[in-house]
Amino acid sequence: MSKSKSKADAALLSPDIAEPKIDPTACVSAQARIAPGVGIGPSTDIRECVSIGFRTRIGARVHIDSSAEIGYDVAIGDDVWIGPRVVIMPRTTIGAGSKIHASVHVGQDVILGRRVLIGGYVVLQDGLHVRGGAIIRLR
């Protein structure tokens, strides 16, 4: 790995960045609302009507969809961590401090409370509401 690549990776993960750090290979809609300190990984796709809170980290190859309705129908809180290859469908709310590990599918109309932990390879069904502090994982 080259030194320039290492510095780019370090900058993406640094919690002290004021402006959002978006990988050049990511596709982020101009209508998406991205707060300061957000890091967005390579090959990630974020559609319009998405709001992302302060200091949130989004891994590689994440897809965040929206229904393009008026307002922001996907709301991701502050200090959220979203691992690689996660798919988030429209009309979803992810509470502050939550962590979603790799290859999770978040269905439509899902509401995750604050500080929810979702383990890797989990599928959250449409319409699911999860209270704050919950842990969901495969056995």
Disulfide bonds with the S-S distance in Angstrom:
none
